[in-house]
Amino acid sequence: MMTLGECICTLRKEKGWKQKELGKVADLSVPYISDMELDRVNLSLKVLKRVNAN
């Protein structure tokens, strides 16, 4: 079973985006995107919605 961070990373890569591109459209920093994908942060629903909307 994949973690949430792994799912976010997989979906980002399927779109052909780099972390910088996801960060720009979701208004998040690249280090935060990295921490999300490595499951180092607890994501709020607000952040998940911003990532998912893109």
C-alpha positions in Angstrom: 0.0 0.0 0.0 1.3 3.4 -0.9 1.6 6.3 1.5 -0.1 9.6 0.9 3.2 11.1 0.0 4.0 8.4 -2.5 0.5 8.9 -4.1 1.2 12.6 -4.5 4.6 12.0 -6.0 3.2 9.4 -8.4 0.3 11.6 -9.6 2.7 14.6 -10.0 5.0 12.5 -12.2 2.1 11.1 -14.2 1.3 14.7 -15.1 5.0 15.2 -16.1 5.5 17.9 -13.5 8.5 18.7 -11.5 8.1 19.7 -7.8 8.6 23.3 -8.8 5.7 23.2 -11.2 3.3 21.6 -8.6 4.5 24.1 -6.0 3.8 27.0 -8.4 0.2 25.9 -9.2 -0.6 24.9 -5.6 1.2 27.9 -4.1 3.5 25.8 -2.0 7.3 25.8 -1.7 9.5 23.1 -3.3 10.9 22.1 0.1 7.3 21.6 1.3 6.4 19.5 -1.7 9.4 17.4 -1.0 8.5 17.0 2.6 4.9 16.0 1.5 6.2 13.4 -0.8 8.5 11.9 1.8 5.7 11.9 4.4 7.6 14.3 6.7 4.6 16.6 7.3 1.0 16.1 8.3 -1.1 17.6 5.5 -4.2 19.6 6.2 -7.3 19.3 4.2 -6.7 22.8 2.8 -3.3 21.8 1.4 -4.6 18.5 0.0 -7.4 20.4 -1.8 -4.9 22.8 -3.3 -2.7 19.9 -4.5 -5.7 17.9 -5.7 -7.3 20.8 -7.6 -4.3 20.8 -10.0 
